[in-house]
Amino acid sequence: MAVVTINPGESIESALRRFKRKVMTEEIIKDAKKHAFFMPPGQKAKLKSALARKRNKKKGRPRPRPVAAKS
């Protein structure tokens, strides 16, 4: 659970920014979306393997090399 205490003299906007950052780092939204609906174990395994394939395909892709500046 993300808790942010407002310091004396701190604006609401900066406290809200700190709260949003904390929620993002703790992945609260991601976890809530994951538990929002039931996914059968078979479908969960298919999704996991599909994401692994996508990740491995992306890793295997050659990266463009930076071009050195010529003087």
PDB file of N, CA, C and O in Angstrom:
ATOM      1  N   MET A   1       0.840  -1.176   0.000  1.00  0.00           N
ATOM      2  CA  MET A   1       0.000   0.000   0.000  1.00  0.00           C
ATOM      3  C   MET A   1       0.885   1.239   0.000  1.00  0.00           C
ATOM      4  O   MET A   1       1.793   1.359   0.823  1.00  0.00           O
ATOM      5  N   ALA A   2       0.627   2.140  -0.901  1.00  0.00           N
ATOM      6  CA  ALA A   2       1.429   3.349  -1.024  1.00  0.00           C
ATOM      7  C   ALA A   2       0.911   4.407  -0.058  1.00  0.00           C
ATOM      8  O   ALA A   2      -0.268   4.758  -0.077  1.00  0.00           O
ATOM      9  N   VAL A   3       1.801   4.904   0.781  1.00  0.00           N
ATOM     10  CA  VAL A   3       1.448   5.943   1.743  1.00  0.00           C
ATOM     11  C   VAL A   3       2.412   7.098   1.556  1.00  0.00           C
ATOM     12  O   VAL A   3       3.628   6.912   1.519  1.00  0.00           O
ATOM     13  N   VAL A   4       1.851   8.299   1.439  1.00  0.00           N
ATOM     14  CA  VAL A   4       2.669   9.489   1.282  1.00  0.00           C
ATOM     15  C   VAL A   4       2.214  10.501   2.322  1.00  0.00           C
ATOM     16  O   VAL A   4       1.036  10.851   2.380  1.00  0.00           O
ATOM     17  N   THR A   5       3.140  10.967   3.135  1.00  0.00           N
ATOM     18  CA  THR A   5       2.806  11.996   4.116  1.00  0.00           C
ATOM     19  C   THR A   5       3.150  13.352   3.522  1.00  0.00           C
ATOM     20  O   THR A   5       4.194  13.525   2.894  1.00  0.00           O
ATOM     21  N   ILE A   6       2.267  14.296   3.726  1.00  0.00           N
ATOM     22  CA  ILE A   6       2.478  15.643   3.196  1.00  0.00           C
ATOM     23  C   ILE A   6       3.327  16.415   4.193  1.00  0.00           C
ATOM     24  O   ILE A   6       2.956  16.564   5.357  1.00  0.00           O
ATOM     25  N   ASN A   7       4.448  16.897   3.734  1.00  0.00           N
ATOM     26  CA  ASN A   7       5.354  17.661   4.573  1.00  0.00           C
ATOM     27  C   ASN A   7       4.832  19.084   4.762  1.00  0.00           C
ATOM     28  O   ASN A   7       4.109  19.587   3.902  1.00  0.00           O
ATOM     29  N   PRO A   8       5.180  19.742   5.862  1.00  0.00           N
ATOM     30  CA  PRO A   8       4.730  21.132   6.064  1.00  0.00           C
ATOM     31  C   PRO A   8       5.273  22.036   4.960  1.00  0.00           C
ATOM     32  O   PRO A   8       6.461  22.009   4.640  1.00  0.00           O
ATOM     33  N   GLY A   9       4.392  22.821   4.397  1.00  0.00           N
ATOM     34  CA  GLY A   9       4.781  23.748   3.339  1.00  0.00           C
ATOM     35  C   GLY A   9       4.835  23.109   1.958  1.00  0.00           C
ATOM     36  O   GLY A   9       5.180  23.780   0.986  1.00  0.00           O
ATOM     37  N   GLU A  10       4.501  21.826   1.852  1.00  0.00           N
ATOM     38  CA  GLU A  10       4.534  21.141   0.563  1.00  0.00           C
ATOM     39  C   GLU A  10       3.196  21.304  -0.148  1.00  0.00           C
ATOM     40  O   GLU A  10       2.143  21.240   0.486  1.00  0.00           O
ATOM     41  N   SER A  11       3.232  21.509  -1.434  1.00  0.00           N
ATOM     42  CA  SER A  11       1.993  21.672  -2.186  1.00  0.00           C
ATOM     43  C   SER A  11       1.342  20.310  -2.436  1.00  0.00           C
ATOM     44  O   SER A  11       2.004  19.273  -2.405  1.00  0.00           O
ATOM     45  N   ILE A  12       0.059  20.337  -2.678  1.00  0.00           N
ATOM     46  CA  ILE A  12      -0.698  19.115  -2.955  1.00  0.00           C
ATOM     47  C   ILE A  12      -0.207  18.480  -4.253  1.00  0.00           C
ATOM     48  O   ILE A  12      -0.150  17.256  -4.370  1.00  0.00           O
ATOM     49  N   GLU A  13       0.147  19.322  -5.230  1.00  0.00           N
ATOM     50  CA  GLU A  13       0.597  18.808  -6.521  1.00  0.00           C
ATOM     51  C   GLU A  13       1.873  17.978  -6.383  1.00  0.00           C
ATOM     52  O   GLU A  13       1.987  16.915  -6.993  1.00  0.00           O
ATOM     53  N   SER A  14       2.823  18.451  -5.594  1.00  0.00           N
ATOM     54  CA  SER A  14       4.072  17.703  -5.444  1.00  0.00           C
ATOM     55  C   SER A  14       3.843  16.411  -4.657  1.00  0.00           C
ATOM     56  O   SER A  14       4.469  15.390  -4.943  1.00  0.00           O
ATOM     57  N   ALA A  15       2.950  16.455  -3.667  1.00  0.00           N
ATOM     58  CA  ALA A  15       2.627  15.238  -2.914  1.00  0.00           C
ATOM     59  C   ALA A  15       1.928  14.230  -3.825  1.00  0.00           C
ATOM     60  O   ALA A  15       2.180  13.029  -3.732  1.00  0.00           O
ATOM     61  N   LEU A  16       1.065  14.710  -4.692  1.00  0.00           N
ATOM     62  CA  LEU A  16       0.367  13.838  -5.637  1.00  0.00           C
ATOM     63  C   LEU A  16       1.356  13.216  -6.622  1.00  0.00           C
ATOM     64  O   LEU A  16       1.225  12.044  -6.974  1.00  0.00           O
ATOM     65  N   ARG A  17       2.343  13.995  -7.067  1.00  0.00           N
ATOM     66  CA  ARG A  17       3.379  13.467  -7.954  1.00  0.00           C
ATOM     67  C   ARG A  17       4.174  12.358  -7.262  1.00  0.00           C
ATOM     68  O   ARG A  17       4.464  11.324  -7.863  1.00  0.00           O
ATOM     69  N   ARG A  18       4.527  12.589  -5.978  1.00  0.00           N
ATOM     70  CA  ARG A  18       5.255  11.572  -5.223  1.00  0.00           C
ATOM     71  C   ARG A  18       4.414  10.317  -5.059  1.00  0.00           C
ATOM     72  O   ARG A  18       4.933   9.203  -5.141  1.00  0.00           O
ATOM     73  N   PHE A  19       3.102  10.494  -4.827  1.00  0.00           N
ATOM     74  CA  PHE A  19       2.198   9.355  -4.676  1.00  0.00           C
ATOM     75  C   PHE A  19       2.119   8.557  -5.968  1.00  0.00           C
ATOM     76  O   PHE A  19       2.211   7.330  -5.943  1.00  0.00           O
ATOM     77  N   LYS A  20       1.953   9.232  -7.085  1.00  0.00           N
ATOM     78  CA  LYS A  20       1.876   8.554  -8.382  1.00  0.00           C
ATOM     79  C   LYS A  20       3.157   7.782  -8.673  1.00  0.00           C
ATOM     80  O   LYS A  20       3.106   6.654  -9.161  1.00  0.00           O
ATOM     81  N   ARG A  21       4.307   8.387  -8.373  1.00  0.00           N
ATOM     82  CA  ARG A  21       5.591   7.729  -8.592  1.00  0.00           C
ATOM     83  C   ARG A  21       5.710   6.473  -7.723  1.00  0.00           C
ATOM     84  O   ARG A  21       6.205   5.439  -8.171  1.00  0.00           O
ATOM     85  N   LYS A  22       5.253   6.579  -6.485  1.00  0.00           N
ATOM     86  CA  LYS A  22       5.323   5.444  -5.571  1.00  0.00           C
ATOM     87  C   LYS A  22       4.409   4.311  -6.039  1.00  0.00           C
ATOM     88  O   LYS A  22       4.781   3.140  -5.960  1.00  0.00           O
ATOM     89  N   VAL A  23       3.227   4.653  -6.520  1.00  0.00           N
ATOM     90  CA  VAL A  23       2.293   3.653  -7.034  1.00  0.00           C
ATOM     91  C   VAL A  23       2.892   2.946  -8.243  1.00  0.00           C
ATOM     92  O   VAL A  23       2.746   1.732  -8.389  1.00  0.00           O
ATOM     93  N   MET A  24       3.567   3.700  -9.111  1.00  0.00           N
ATOM     94  CA  MET A  24       4.187   3.102 -10.295  1.00  0.00           C
ATOM     95  C   MET A  24       5.326   2.162  -9.904  1.00  0.00           C
ATOM     96  O   MET A  24       5.452   1.082 -10.482  1.00  0.00           O
ATOM     97  N   THR A  25       6.154   2.548  -8.940  1.00  0.00           N
ATOM     98  CA  THR A  25       7.283   1.704  -8.563  1.00  0.00           C
ATOM     99  C   THR A  25       6.829   0.445  -7.840  1.00  0.00           C
ATOM    100  O   THR A  25       7.456  -0.606  -7.978  1.00  0.00           O
ATOM    101  N   GLU A  26       5.751   0.536  -7.074  1.00  0.00           N
ATOM    102  CA  GLU A  26       5.242  -0.635  -6.355  1.00  0.00           C
ATOM    103  C   GLU A  26       4.343  -1.499  -7.236  1.00  0.00           C
ATOM    104  O   GLU A  26       3.893  -2.561  -6.807  1.00  0.00           O
ATOM    105  N   GLU A  27       4.079  -1.054  -8.459  1.00  0.00           N
ATOM    106  CA  GLU A  27       3.268  -1.782  -9.445  1.00  0.00           C
ATOM    107  C   GLU A  27       1.898  -2.166  -8.896  1.00  0.00           C
ATOM    108  O   GLU A  27       1.437  -3.289  -9.102  1.00  0.00           O
ATOM    109  N   ILE A  28       1.247  -1.240  -8.200  1.00  0.00           N
ATOM    110  CA  ILE A  28      -0.070  -1.486  -7.616  1.00  0.00           C
ATOM    111  C   ILE A  28      -1.125  -1.598  -8.712  1.00  0.00           C
ATOM    112  O   ILE A  28      -1.976  -2.486  -8.665  1.00  0.00           O
ATOM    113  N   ILE A  29      -1.076  -0.712  -9.688  1.00  0.00           N
ATOM    114  CA  ILE A  29      -2.065  -0.716 -10.776  1.00  0.00           C
ATOM    115  C   ILE A  29      -1.944  -2.006 -11.586  1.00  0.00           C
ATOM    116  O   ILE A  29      -2.950  -2.628 -11.929  1.00  0.00           O
ATOM    117  N   LYS A  30      -0.705  -2.402 -11.889  1.00  0.00           N
ATOM    118  CA  LYS A  30      -0.472  -3.617 -12.669  1.00  0.00           C
ATOM    119  C   LYS A  30      -1.035  -4.837 -11.942  1.00  0.00           C
ATOM    120  O   LYS A  30      -1.656  -5.704 -12.556  1.00  0.00           O
ATOM    121  N   ASP A  31      -0.813  -4.893 -10.638  1.00  0.00           N
ATOM    122  CA  ASP A  31      -1.299  -6.007  -9.836  1.00  0.00           C
ATOM    123  C   ASP A  31      -2.828  -6.013  -9.772  1.00  0.00           C
ATOM    124  O   ASP A  31      -3.448  -7.075  -9.831  1.00  0.00           O
ATOM    125  N   ALA A  32      -3.428  -4.844  -9.652  1.00  0.00           N
ATOM    126  CA  ALA A  32      -4.894  -4.752  -9.592  1.00  0.00           C
ATOM    127  C   ALA A  32      -5.513  -5.215 -10.913  1.00  0.00           C
ATOM    128  O   ALA A  32      -6.533  -5.904 -10.910  1.00  0.00           O
ATOM    129  N   LYS A  33      -4.906  -4.843 -12.031  1.00  0.00           N
ATOM    130  CA  LYS A  33      -5.414  -5.271 -13.336  1.00  0.00           C
ATOM    131  C   LYS A  33      -5.279  -6.775 -13.507  1.00  0.00           C
ATOM    132  O   LYS A  33      -6.140  -7.422 -14.103  1.00  0.00           O
ATOM    133  N   LYS A  34      -4.180  -7.332 -12.973  1.00  0.00           N
ATOM    134  CA  LYS A  34      -3.948  -8.766 -13.089  1.00  0.00           C
ATOM    135  C   LYS A  34      -4.997  -9.554 -12.308  1.00  0.00           C
ATOM    136  O   LYS A  34      -5.407 -10.632 -12.740  1.00  0.00           O
ATOM    137  N   HIS A  35      -5.433  -9.034 -11.175  1.00  0.00           N
ATOM    138  CA  HIS A  35      -6.408  -9.725 -10.339  1.00  0.00           C
ATOM    139  C   HIS A  35      -7.854  -9.281 -10.609  1.00  0.00           C
ATOM    140  O   HIS A  35      -8.765  -9.687  -9.886  1.00  0.00           O
ATOM    141  N   ALA A  36      -8.070  -8.470 -11.619  1.00  0.00           N
ATOM    142  CA  ALA A  36      -9.401  -7.948 -11.897  1.00  0.00           C
ATOM    143  C   ALA A  36     -10.336  -9.021 -12.461  1.00  0.00           C
ATOM    144  O   ALA A  36     -11.552  -8.907 -12.313  1.00  0.00           O
ATOM    145  N   PHE A  37      -9.795 -10.059 -13.103  1.00  0.00           N
ATOM    146  CA  PHE A  37     -10.634 -11.099 -13.679  1.00  0.00           C
ATOM    147  C   PHE A  37      -9.920 -12.435 -13.565  1.00  0.00           C
ATOM    148  O   PHE A  37      -8.699 -12.488 -13.411  1.00  0.00           O
ATOM    149  N   PHE A  38     -10.681 -13.502 -13.641  1.00  0.00           N
ATOM    150  CA  PHE A  38     -10.131 -14.847 -13.520  1.00  0.00           C
ATOM    151  C   PHE A  38      -9.621 -15.313 -14.872  1.00  0.00           C
ATOM    152  O   PHE A  38     -10.305 -15.180 -15.887  1.00  0.00           O
ATOM    153  N   MET A  39      -8.405 -15.865 -14.876  1.00  0.00           N
ATOM    154  CA  MET A  39      -7.840 -16.431 -16.094  1.00  0.00           C
ATOM    155  C   MET A  39      -7.532 -17.901 -15.809  1.00  0.00           C
ATOM    156  O   MET A  39      -6.807 -18.208 -14.863  1.00  0.00           O
ATOM    157  N   PRO A  40      -8.077 -18.808 -16.618  1.00  0.00           N
ATOM    158  CA  PRO A  40      -7.797 -20.231 -16.409  1.00  0.00           C
ATOM    159  C   PRO A  40      -6.298 -20.513 -16.509  1.00  0.00           C
ATOM    160  O   PRO A  40      -5.586 -19.829 -17.245  1.00  0.00           O
ATOM    161  N   PRO A  41      -5.818 -21.515 -15.774  1.00  0.00           N
ATOM    162  CA  PRO A  41      -4.383 -21.825 -15.774  1.00  0.00           C
ATOM    163  C   PRO A  41      -3.818 -22.093 -17.165  1.00  0.00           C
ATOM    164  O   PRO A  41      -2.691 -21.691 -17.454  1.00  0.00           O
ATOM    165  N   GLY A  42      -4.570 -22.758 -18.025  1.00  0.00           N
ATOM    166  CA  GLY A  42      -4.102 -23.036 -19.381  1.00  0.00           C
ATOM    167  C   GLY A  42      -3.903 -21.767 -20.183  1.00  0.00           C
ATOM    168  O   GLY A  42      -2.919 -21.631 -20.911  1.00  0.00           O
ATOM    169  N   GLN A  43      -4.837 -20.840 -20.049  1.00  0.00           N
ATOM    170  CA  GLN A  43      -4.744 -19.577 -20.771  1.00  0.00           C
ATOM    171  C   GLN A  43      -3.586 -18.736 -20.220  1.00  0.00           C
ATOM    172  O   GLN A  43      -2.907 -18.034 -20.970  1.00  0.00           O
ATOM    173  N   LYS A  44      -3.370 -18.816 -18.908  1.00  0.00           N
ATOM    174  CA  LYS A  44      -2.275 -18.093 -18.278  1.00  0.00           C
ATOM    175  C   LYS A  44      -0.929 -18.605 -18.793  1.00  0.00           C
ATOM    176  O   LYS A  44      -0.014 -17.819 -19.040  1.00  0.00           O
ATOM    177  N   ALA A  45      -0.813 -19.928 -18.954  1.00  0.00           N
ATOM    178  CA  ALA A  45       0.429 -20.526 -19.457  1.00  0.00           C
ATOM    179  C   ALA A  45       0.669 -20.123 -20.908  1.00  0.00           C
ATOM    180  O   ALA A  45       1.803 -19.836 -21.292  1.00  0.00           O
ATOM    181  N   LYS A  46      -0.397 -20.099 -21.723  1.00  0.00           N
ATOM    182  CA  LYS A  46      -0.255 -19.676 -23.120  1.00  0.00           C
ATOM    183  C   LYS A  46       0.223 -18.231 -23.212  1.00  0.00           C
ATOM    184  O   LYS A  46       1.084 -17.902 -24.028  1.00  0.00           O
ATOM    185  N   LEU A  47      -0.342 -17.379 -22.370  1.00  0.00           N
ATOM    186  CA  LEU A  47       0.045 -15.970 -22.370  1.00  0.00           C
ATOM    187  C   LEU A  47       1.503 -15.822 -21.948  1.00  0.00           C
ATOM    188  O   LEU A  47       2.251 -15.039 -22.534  1.00  0.00           O
ATOM    189  N   LYS A  48       1.899 -16.574 -20.935  1.00  0.00           N
ATOM    190  CA  LYS A  48       3.274 -16.511 -20.455  1.00  0.00           C
ATOM    191  C   LYS A  48       4.255 -16.938 -21.533  1.00  0.00           C
ATOM    192  O   LYS A  48       5.284 -16.290 -21.721  1.00  0.00           O
ATOM    193  N   SER A  49       3.953 -18.025 -22.250  1.00  0.00           N
ATOM    194  CA  SER A  49       4.858 -18.491 -23.301  1.00  0.00           C
ATOM    195  C   SER A  49       4.869 -17.525 -24.484  1.00  0.00           C
ATOM    196  O   SER A  49       5.906 -17.337 -25.120  1.00  0.00           O
ATOM    197  N   ALA A  50       3.720 -16.912 -24.783  1.00  0.00           N
ATOM    198  CA  ALA A  50       3.673 -15.943 -25.878  1.00  0.00           C
ATOM    199  C   ALA A  50       4.522 -14.719 -25.542  1.00  0.00           C
ATOM    200  O   ALA A  50       5.228 -14.195 -26.404  1.00  0.00           O
ATOM    201  N   LEU A  51       4.454 -14.265 -24.292  1.00  0.00           N
ATOM    202  CA  LEU A  51       5.269 -13.125 -23.885  1.00  0.00           C
ATOM    203  C   LEU A  51       6.757 -13.480 -23.910  1.00  0.00           C
ATOM    204  O   LEU A  51       7.588 -12.641 -24.255  1.00  0.00           O
ATOM    205  N   ALA A  52       7.093 -14.717 -23.547  1.00  0.00           N
ATOM    206  CA  ALA A  52       8.486 -15.160 -23.590  1.00  0.00           C
ATOM    207  C   ALA A  52       8.990 -15.203 -25.027  1.00  0.00           C
ATOM    208  O   ALA A  52      10.116 -14.789 -25.304  1.00  0.00           O
ATOM    209  N   ARG A  53       8.157 -15.706 -25.949  1.00  0.00           N
ATOM    210  CA  ARG A  53       8.540 -15.729 -27.368  1.00  0.00           C
ATOM    211  C   ARG A  53       8.787 -14.314 -27.888  1.00  0.00           C
ATOM    212  O   ARG A  53       9.761 -14.059 -28.597  1.00  0.00           O
ATOM    213  N   LYS A  54       7.891 -13.402 -27.524  1.00  0.00           N
ATOM    214  CA  LYS A  54       8.015 -12.016 -27.964  1.00  0.00           C
ATOM    215  C   LYS A  54       9.300 -11.393 -27.417  1.00  0.00           C
ATOM    216  O   LYS A  54      10.008 -10.687 -28.135  1.00  0.00           O
ATOM    217  N   ARG A  55       9.594 -11.657 -26.148  1.00  0.00           N
ATOM    218  CA  ARG A  55      10.786 -11.120 -25.508  1.00  0.00           C
ATOM    219  C   ARG A  55      12.056 -11.681 -26.158  1.00  0.00           C
ATOM    220  O   ARG A  55      13.004 -10.939 -26.415  1.00  0.00           O
ATOM    221  N   ASN A  56      12.071 -12.987 -26.420  1.00  0.00           N
ATOM    222  CA  ASN A  56      13.232 -13.610 -27.041  1.00  0.00           C
ATOM    223  C   ASN A  56      13.440 -13.143 -28.477  1.00  0.00           C
ATOM    224  O   ASN A  56      14.573 -12.974 -28.928  1.00  0.00           O
ATOM    225  N   LYS A  57      12.335 -12.937 -29.189  1.00  0.00           N
ATOM    226  CA  LYS A  57      12.426 -12.441 -30.556  1.00  0.00           C
ATOM    227  C   LYS A  57      13.021 -11.033 -30.567  1.00  0.00           C
ATOM    228  O   LYS A  57      13.828 -10.689 -31.430  1.00  0.00           O
ATOM    229  N   LYS A  58      12.603 -10.232 -29.590  1.00  0.00           N
ATOM    230  CA  LYS A  58      13.110  -8.866 -29.494  1.00  0.00           C
ATOM    231  C   LYS A  58      14.590  -8.860 -29.125  1.00  0.00           C
ATOM    232  O   LYS A  58      15.345  -8.020 -29.616  1.00  0.00           O
ATOM    233  N   LYS A  59      15.012  -9.789 -28.264  1.00  0.00           N
ATOM    234  CA  LYS A  59      16.421  -9.874 -27.872  1.00  0.00           C
ATOM    235  C   LYS A  59      17.294 -10.291 -29.040  1.00  0.00           C
ATOM    236  O   LYS A  59      18.427  -9.824 -29.154  1.00  0.00           O
ATOM    237  N   GLY A  60      16.800 -11.154 -29.905  1.00  0.00           N
ATOM    238  CA  GLY A  60      17.579 -11.671 -31.012  1.00  0.00           C
ATOM    239  C   GLY A  60      17.731 -10.705 -32.157  1.00  0.00           C
ATOM    240  O   GLY A  60      18.560 -10.919 -33.041  1.00  0.00           O
ATOM    241  N   ARG A  61      16.955  -9.653 -32.160  1.00  0.00           N
ATOM    242  CA  ARG A  61      16.994  -8.676 -33.234  1.00  0.00           C
ATOM    243  C   ARG A  61      18.292  -7.872 -33.171  1.00  0.00           C
ATOM    244  O   ARG A  61      18.652  -7.385 -32.100  1.00  0.00           O
ATOM    245  N   PRO A  62      19.005  -7.720 -34.292  1.00  0.00           N
ATOM    246  CA  PRO A  62      20.250  -6.926 -34.259  1.00  0.00           C
ATOM    247  C   PRO A  62      19.936  -5.438 -34.058  1.00  0.00           C
ATOM    248  O   PRO A  62      18.983  -4.900 -34.620  1.00  0.00           O
ATOM    249  N   ARG A  63      20.755  -4.813 -33.255  1.00  0.00           N
ATOM    250  CA  ARG A  63      20.567  -3.386 -32.987  1.00  0.00           C
ATOM    251  C   ARG A  63      21.350  -2.558 -34.002  1.00  0.00           C
ATOM    252  O   ARG A  63      22.436  -2.957 -34.423  1.00  0.00           O
ATOM    253  N   PRO A  64      20.809  -1.415 -34.396  1.00  0.00           N
ATOM    254  CA  PRO A  64      21.572  -0.549 -35.302  1.00  0.00           C
ATOM    255  C   PRO A  64      22.758   0.057 -34.556  1.00  0.00           C
ATOM    256  O   PRO A  64      22.633   0.505 -33.416  1.00  0.00           O
ATOM    257  N   ARG A  65      23.910   0.059 -35.227  1.00  0.00           N
ATOM    258  CA  ARG A  65      25.112   0.581 -34.592  1.00  0.00           C
ATOM    259  C   ARG A  65      25.150   2.090 -34.733  1.00  0.00           C
ATOM    260  O   ARG A  65      24.802   2.618 -35.789  1.00  0.00           O
ATOM    261  N   PRO A  66      25.567   2.800 -33.683  1.00  0.00           N
ATOM    262  CA  PRO A  66      25.658   4.259 -33.788  1.00  0.00           C
ATOM    263  C   PRO A  66      26.754   4.668 -34.763  1.00  0.00           C
ATOM    264  O   PRO A  66      27.831   4.073 -34.804  1.00  0.00           O
ATOM    265  N   VAL A  67      26.459   5.677 -35.530  1.00  0.00           N
ATOM    266  CA  VAL A  67      27.408   6.160 -36.525  1.00  0.00           C
ATOM    267  C   VAL A  67      28.322   7.182 -35.877  1.00  0.00           C
ATOM    268  O   VAL A  67      27.854   8.148 -35.274  1.00  0.00           O
ATOM    269  N   ALA A  68      29.636   6.969 -36.001  1.00  0.00           N
ATOM    270  CA  ALA A  68      30.594   7.896 -35.424  1.00  0.00           C
ATOM    271  C   ALA A  68      30.667   9.170 -36.286  1.00  0.00           C
ATOM    272  O   ALA A  68      30.609   9.114 -37.514  1.00  0.00           O
ATOM    273  N   ALA A  69      30.794  10.297 -35.614  1.00  0.00           N
ATOM    274  CA  ALA A  69      30.889  11.574 -36.329  1.00  0.00           C
ATOM    275  C   ALA A  69      32.259  11.695 -36.971  1.00  0.00           C
ATOM    276  O   ALA A  69      33.281  11.439 -36.333  1.00  0.00           O
ATOM    277  N   LYS A  70      32.272  12.084 -38.228  1.00  0.00           N
ATOM    278  CA  LYS A  70      33.536  12.256 -38.963  1.00  0.00           C
ATOM    279  C   LYS A  70      33.941  13.721 -38.917  1.00  0.00           C
ATOM    280  O   LYS A  70      33.111  14.617 -39.071  1.00  0.00           O
ATOM    281  N   SER A  71      35.213  13.944 -38.705  1.00  0.00           N
ATOM    282  CA  SER A  71      35.712  15.325 -38.648  1.00  0.00           C
ATOM    283  C   SER A  71      36.441  15.703 -39.895  1.00  0.00           C
ATOM    284  O   SER A  71      36.924  16.830 -40.010  1.00  0.00           O
TER     285      SER A  71
END
